[in-house]
Amino acid sequence: MSWIFAFFGVIARTASSVQGISMLILFPLTFLSNAFVPADTMPDWLQWFVNVNPVSHLVTAVRSLVNDGVVTGDVFVA
């Protein structure tokens, strides 16, 4: 994801346009992740997207590190 935003930083003219583009990408990814609601309570079609969402992997990795102190596979994916 950082390479995508670095690319936008190179082609955009101002920093505020890069911020706007990044919000267009991150806003839906955040709300379509397991950051606010557990994935098993979501419909099947949304669970599929949550499982491949990079924000979900990041949230799961941080939760496992903070709550249990366990390094899971999500840490490496994130």
MOBEL-V673157 format. One record per backbone hydrogen bond with DSSP energy under -1.0 kcal/mol. NH is the residue of the N-H (numbers start at 1). CO is the residue of the C=O. If there is no record, write none. Layout:
BEGIN
NH:CO ; NH:CO
END
This chain:
BEGIN
5:1 ; 6:2 ; 7:3 ; 8:4 ; 9:5 ; 10:6 ; 11:7 ; 12:8 ; 18:14 ; 19:15 ; 20:16 ; 21:17 ; 22:18 ; 23:19 ; 24:20 ; 25:21 ; 26:22 ; 27:23 ; 29:25 ; 30:26 ; 31:27 ; 32:28 ; 41:38 ; 42:39 ; 47:43 ; 48:44 ; 49:45 ; 50:46 ; 51:47 ; 57:53 ; 58:54 ; 59:55 ; 60:56 ; 61:57 ; 62:58 ; 63:59 ; 64:60 ; 65:61 ; 66:62 ; 67:63 ; 68:64 ; 69:64 ; 70:64 ; 75:72 ; 77:73 ; 78:74
END
